[in-house]
Amino acid sequence: MKKKRYLGILIAILMLLPILAACATDTVDTADPTDPTVPGDVTQTEPPYSDLMPDADAHVPDGREGFDGERDPDARHGGTLVFAPGGSGPAQFGNPWDPLLGFATVTEPFTAGLTAQWPNGQTRLVLSAGYDWGFDEARQLYYVEHTLHENIVLHPHPLHEAEPVDAELIYWMQLTAWENGITRSVQLHDVEITGPLSVRWWWYENDNSRPLHNVAWVISRLIYEHPDYGLDWLNENPISAGPFRVVEHVTDSHVYFERFENYFMEDRPYLDGVQIVYLGDELMQSIALRADGEMRVHSVAASSPAQAGEFLAAGYRITSLPNQTITFVMQNDAPADAPLMNPLVRQAISMAINRQMITDSLGFGVHVPTLQFVPPQFAGHIYDPEFGAPAYNPARARELLAEAGFAPGEIVLELLPQPSSVTDSQAVAIQSMLQAVGIESTITIMVGADHSELRRETGWGPDQLMIGNYISWFTPGDSARANFRHRDVTLPTWISLVPGDEIEEMIDELGLIGDRTAEFQDFQRYMLDWNRLHLIPLWQQGMMRINHPQVGGILPADHMLFWYRLFLREEGTY
């Protein structure tokens, strides 16, 4: 029955392709402790709420509230949600230690690990019911101890109908991860079982990623160690403890999941099942989103901002993780007389760009103009409309260039847009806006590998203006290290941006355990100070999902699909 339904979707799409292709229009592609060194004991039992998560009820740990304002359980029902993640999916995905897997959208419905993260870096508890962390004076070591929920079991398999998930399994998972080539951190001293449902990790250093230390998703030790089954069997028959269990997987075609009746969260999930189908073509995805009844696909990974913008205007819901901030990046170690080393010139460049116009016309309403490089909901974002790089003001930009001693046309730059992040059309719009204030420029379009080598290895020149992609990571320390670290063996994102020793010290501080939101805000203020402007942010973009109005359980702050709390509204009730 399921196979017939899937084939029906494809047949319907193929029949409509000639009609819709003729009508298709061209689109633009886009490719606290008080002492930061020695923390006191702290216990966390639920994700903390803060101004970084404006929708507080969006992250109630048990998920019982916040469903689009709906509180009536009778308004929800089962059904099977169909999701098209794009691409063709992995050939196998039962091995949690496979570094080549990298296709989380396929594994998320059935997997479960100890923890995950909210975009603001806070710990999102999954199998862990809570954790303690602190510093042991006797051992002179830091520790993080997680306690599991009770009565967690794995999906049924031939050797056990309800294999328990306990401290013994988590401990074994950690040891097996090392045996499978997952590098043991030089900062991790030891791991030990401290109770039937509790495991403690011992660390040499204080690092705010430690509470999030995970062991990948849990799997069956019985199957893994059995001579007649083992890892090969698990690769063909994925098992974990998530809200859905895998019942069929056909490579390059589909994955079928059904509701896991013994999921540890009471009365979850709501859906009867999930179907993942690989409809990589944007036109096919769009047809399936518009289809009715059995032919409908409920959610797709957006292929372009044009596609997402079209459905947003039609009343579909877009979930996104805007973790990419397009920015201007200058060479910071250029000669002092280089135009781009002049703070007034940098201010003028920022004031020349009409960010709203670019995002409205070329970002299709899903890109977001910005004056700061940290997106909302990420740690370090500053909720102050007056904060950030200089805003659009072309008249003042021309005045600043004159104050800096440059006549119109005297500054000539080469624009280096990052492939797959900045379109040719966006680069041309930027070029036109710079010209309007008296800065001439050319555009050099590079292939991805060449551009990556330029910004990460060889560097660029004093008259070249990088249009790069700042990537926000979920913890402040990770974000700062990934984008700005310039020492040891770390390869910087922008090798010609050399912010100096003071920034290096601030990055070290951001990595300490505890809530580093305030420190990251100070870090952003430093980087965007008008007399420095190490970066000039332009707009934010990122991963997007287009969701049919029938899909419920999506909350205002969601950046992904939380499968355990999704439901399908009855036809005609949306």
N, C-alpha and C positions, 0 to 999 in steps of 0.2 A: 504493500500500500504506500509506504513511504517512498519507495523507488518510483512508483508511478506518479506520485505527486511531484517529485523533483523533475522527472522527465517532462511532465506537463508544463512546468515553469519554462523550461528551455524551449519546448516546442512553441509555446505562446510567444515567447520573445523572438524567436527566429521568424515566425510568421509576420510579426509587426516590424521587423527591422527594415525591410525595403520601404515601407510607408514612412516611418519616422526618419530614416536617413535622408529622404528627399526633403523633409521639412527642417532638418537640423541646421542650426546656425553655428558659425565659428565661435569658439571660445578662446580666451587667453589662458594658456597653460601656466601652471606654476609647479613647476616641479615641487641649675640656677641657684642652680645653686648659687649662693652669694659668692663663694670662692670658686672661680672658674677652673682652678687646678685640682682641688680636692673636693668633689661633690659630697654632700650629705646624703643619707639614704632617702630615696624618693620612690614612692609607689604609684604606678599608673594603672588604672583599671578601665579607662575609656579614653577615647581621643579627646584631648582638651579643646575647648572652644575658645575662639579669640576673634578679634576684629579682622584677622586674615581670612576667616571663614564667615562672611557676612550672613549666610543662611545657616544659622546655628542648628536648626533641626534637620539639615541635610545630612548630618553625620551622626544621628542617634545610633549608638552601637548595635542595638538589636533591630534597627531598621523599621520600627513599628509606626513611626510618624513621618510626616513630610512628603507623602506621596501626592505631589501636585495639589496639595490642599485637601485630598480625600482622606477620610477617616473611616468610612464604612467598609468593612471587609467584604460585604456582599457586592460591592461595586467591582471587585476583582474576581477573575476566574482564571482557569488554566489555559489550555490551548498550547500550541507550539509556535514559538517565535523563530522566524527565519532570518538569518543574518548572512550578509555577503561581505567578507572582510577584504576582498581584493586579492590579487595574486593567486597562486595555485596551492598554497599551503605546504606543510612539511610532508615528507614521505612517511615519517614515523615520529611519534612524540610521546612515547612512554618513558623515556629516560630523562629524569630531571637534571642530570649532570651533563647533558649534551650541549656543548658550547655553541653548536651550529643550529640549534633549534630556532631560537629567535622569532617565534611566531606566536606571541602571547594571546592573540585574539582567538586562536584555536584551543589553547589549553585552559584559558580562564574559566569556562563553565564547569570543568571537572576537577580542577586542581585546588589544593589548599595548603598553605604553608603557615608558619608561625605568625608572621606579620607581613604588612605591606606599608605603603606610605601614602599620606595625603600630599598634595602638591606643596603645602607649606612646610613640608619636612617632618611633620608630626607622625608618630607611629600609628598606623592603622592595624588594630588587632584583628587577627583572623582565628587561628586555632588557639593562640595565646589568649587567656582570660585576663592577663595583666602581668606586669613585670616590676621587679625592684632593681635598682642599680645604686652603686656607691663605691666607696674605697675602703679596702680592708687594711687597717694599719699594721696588723701583725704580718700579713703576707706582702704588704706594699704593692698591691695589685688592685686594679679596678675590676668590677664584676657587673654582669647583667644576668638576672635570673628570671626566666619565664615560667609561668604556671599555666598548664593547659586547661581548657574546659573539660568538664567531666563527660563521659559517655560519647566521646568521638570515636567513630569506627570508619574503616575503609570501605570502599565499594565491595560488594560480594565478589568472590573469586573461587576457583575450584578447591582451594585448600582451606577456606574459612568464609563463613557467611557474614561475619562481622568482626574482622580482625581489629583489635583495639589500637588506638593511637594514644600512646602513653609516653612517659619519660624514657623508657627503654628504647622505644622506636626512634624518638628524636635524637637520642644519644647515638644510636646506630647510624642514623641518617648522616650525622656530622662526620663520624669516622669514615663512612663509605664515600662521602663526598671527597675526602682527602685521598682515599684509595683510587678514586676515579679521576684523579689529576686536577681537582679543584685546589688551587694553591693555598696552602695554609698561611694565613697572614702572619708576618713576622711579629705583629703585635699581639697575636692570640697565644696566650700561655697554655691554657688547658681548658677542658670542658668536663663537667661531672654531673652525675645524677644526684639531686638533693632531696628527692621525694618521689612518690609514685607518679606524680603529674608535673614535676618541676625539674628543670635543668638549668645549670649555671655555667656561664662562660667567663673565663678569667682573662683580663687584658693587661698588657704592660702600660698602655697609654690611655689618655682621656680623649675620646673621640665621639662626636655626637651621632655617628652612624651606628654605634654599638648596640643600642636597644633594638635596632632594625636588623641585627644580624640574623640571617635566615639559613635554612638548610635545604633550600629549594622546596618543591612540593613533596608531601609525604607519599610514600609508596609502600608496597607490601614487602616486608622482610622475608616472610615465608616463601613467597613466590621467587624473590631475588636469589635466595640461597638454595632453593630446591633444585636438585640435579636434572629433573625433567622439565623445568620451566626456565627460570633465570631471566636475565635482562632481555634476551631476544623475545621471549614470550611477552614480557611487559611492553616492549616496543610495539608489538602487534595488538596488545590488549591493554591499553592505558588504564591505570588504576590510581585513584587518589581518594580524597575525602571531601571533595567539593559538592556543590548543590545538585549537580547532574553527573550521570555516569555515561561513559561511551558505550554505545550498543552497535555502532557500525562506522567504519572508516574506510573510504575508498580514495586512494591517493589521486590528487588533481580533480576530484569530483565533489565529495561531500563528507561531512561527519554528522552522525545522528547521536543526540544525547537524550536520555530520558530522566525524569525526576528521580532523585535519590531519596527514597522513603525514610532512610535512617540518618538523614543529614542532622548534624548536631543542633542547628537552630530550629527551635520548635515552630511547626507550621510553615516551614520554608522548604524549598522555594514554592512560589505560587504557580509558575508555569508547569505544564505537563512535560514539556520537552523543548529542546532547541535543535534547530537544523542549521548547520553552516554549509553554504553552497558557494562555490568559487565562480563568481561572475566578475571577472577582472575588467571587462570592457565597460566604460562609463555609460554608453548608450544602453547597454543591456541592464545595467544597474538601475538606471532611471526608469526604464520601462517596467521593471519588476516592482519598483517602489510605487508606481501609479496603478498597478494591477489590482483587481478586485478578488476577494475571497481566497480560494485555494491557490491562486497564481501569485499572490502577493509576497514580496520580500519586505520584511518590516524594518530592517536597518541595514545600512551599507556604510563601508568606509569610503568617505568622499574622495574622489579622484582629483578634484580641483576646486578652487574657491568659486568658480563659475557654477559648477554643479551644486555645491552647497547653497550658494546664494539664491539660485533658482527655487530650490525646495523651501528655503527659509521664507521666501516671499509667498509661497503657497500654503504656509501654515504648518509645515513640518518642523520638528524640533532638532536643533543642531547641538550635539554635545562636542566639546572641544577641549584640547589641552594646548593652550596658546603658549607653548614653551619656547618658541622661536621669536626672537626680537631682531628685526632687520635694523642694522645700525651703520653709520659711517664710522670707520676706524682709520685714524691717521698714524703715520710713522712718528713715534714719540722721541726717537733719538736722532732726528734729522738736524742739520745745521740750524743754529738759532735764527738765522735770517730767512729761513724757508717760510713762505707765506703761511703754510698750514701749522707752523709752530706758534703763530701769533694768536693769542686768545680772542682778539677781536675778529679775526678772520673765521675762527671756528664758530663764534657766536653768529656771525653773519650767515654762514653756511646753514646753521640750524634754522635761522629765521627765514631763509629762502624757501624752505620746503613746506608746501601745503599738504600736510599729512592726511588731512580729512579728504581732500580731493582725490588723492591717490588711492586711499582705501575705498572710497565710495565708488569710484569709476573703474578701478582695476583690481580691487579686492572684493567686489561683489557683496559688500555689506558684512562679510565674515572676517575680514582682516580688521584690526583695531588700531587706530592711530595712537601714538604714545610719545611721551616726553621722558620716559624712564625705561631702563632696560629690564627691570624685574616686573613680570606680569602680575595682575591681581590674583589673589589666592596663593601666590608663592611667597615664601618667607622673604622679607626685605622690601616688599612693595610698600610704597608710602601713599596713604590715602589722603592726599592733599592736592587739590586741583592746581594750586600755585607752584607745586614742586616740579622740577625737572629741567631738561635742556631748554634753551630759549625757544619760544613758540613762534609760529608763522607771523612774520612782520617784514615784508619785503622792503618797505620804505626805510625802516630802521636798519635793515641789513645793508642797504646801499650807503647809509650814513656811516656805519661801522667800518666798511671797507675804505671809505674816504679818510676816516680818522686814523686808520692803520697805514695810510699813505699809498693806497693802491687805486689807480685809475681804472675805469671800466675796461674790461678786456685784458688788463695787465696780468691777471692771474689765469693761468691755463692749467687745467688738471686733466688727468686720465682717470676715468671711472672704471672700477673693477668690480662689476656685479657678480655675486656668488651664484654659480649655476644651480638650478633646481630650487633655489630660494628666492631669487629676484628675477622676474621676467624681463625680456627685452623691452616690453612696453613700459614697465615701471622704470627701467633705467633711462629710457628716452624722456619720460615725464620729469625725472630728477634733473636730467641735463637741461631741459627747457626752463625749469624753475631757477636753476643756478644762473643760466644765461640772463634771465630777467633781472637779476640784481647786479650783473656785471662780471660774472665769473664764467669764462669759456671752458669747455671741456670736450673731450672725446670719450668714446665708450669702447672698451676692449672686451669682447665676448670670448671667454675661454671655456675649454672643456673642464669637467669636474676635477680630473686628476691634476691638471696643470694649475688650476686655481688653488687646490688644496696644497700643492707643493709650494706655491708662492706665499700663501698666508701662514704656513706652518714650518717651512724649512728655509727657503731662500730669502723671504721678506720682499717688501716693495719699497719704492723710492719716495722722496720727499714731495714730489708733485703728483703722486698717485693716491687716489682716494678709494679705499676699500669699502665696498658695500657688502658687509658681512652679516653673519648670522650668529647672534649671541644665543646660546642654548641654556635655558634654565633647568637646573637639576633640582631634585626635591629637597635637598638639604643645603643650607647656606655654604657650608664648607665645600661640598662637592661642586656647587656652581662656581664659586670663586676659584677653586683649584683648576677646574676644567677650562675656564676661560682666560684666567690671568696668571697662572703660575709660571714663573720664569726661572726656576732654579732646580737643582738636583737633576733628575733624569726625565722630568715631566716635559712633554712636548706641548708648547702653548698653542692655543687656538690661533692667536695672531702674534707671530714672532716679532713683528716690527712695533707692536705696542709694548713698550718697556716702561711699566709704571713705577719702578724703583723699589728700594728696600722697605719703605714705609708700608707700601701695599703688601709686600710679602709678610710683614709682621701682622698686618690686619687679617690676612688670609689664615695664618696660623691660629689666631684667636677665634676665627669663625668655625674652626673645626672642633672646638672643645665641646664636651658633652653638656647638654642642657639646651634651653631655648635661646638661640642666637639671632632671633628676629631683630632686636634693637641694634645689635652690632652690625647686622647686614644692612639695616637702614642707614647707619652711619657710613658704612662702606660705600653705599650707593651715592650718598650725599657727597662724599669725597670724590668719587669718580666723575660725578656730573657737576661739580663746582664750575661755575662759568669761567673761572680763570685757568681751569685745567681741561675740562671736556674731553676726558680720555676716550669717551664714546659719545656719539650723537644718535640717540634712538629715533627710529622713524615709525615703524608699525610692528604689531605682533600678529603672529599666525601660528599654525600648528596642526596637529592631528585632529581630524574631524570625523564625526559620525552623523549621518542623516537618518532620522528616526521618524517613522510613520506616526501620525497622531493616535493610532490605535495603541501604541506602546505606552504603558503607564509605569510608574515607579521610577521615573527619571526626575531627579531633583535639580533645583536651580544651579547648584554649585558643582554638579557632577562633571567629571572630565572623562569618564569612561562608562561602560555598561556594567552595573553591579547586578550580576545575573540572579543572585538569590532573592532580590526584591523586585524584579521586573514582573509585569503582568500584562495581559492583553485585554483592552476594553472590548465589550461586546460591540458587534457591528452596529453602527448607527448611534453610538453613545459618545461620539467625539466630534 
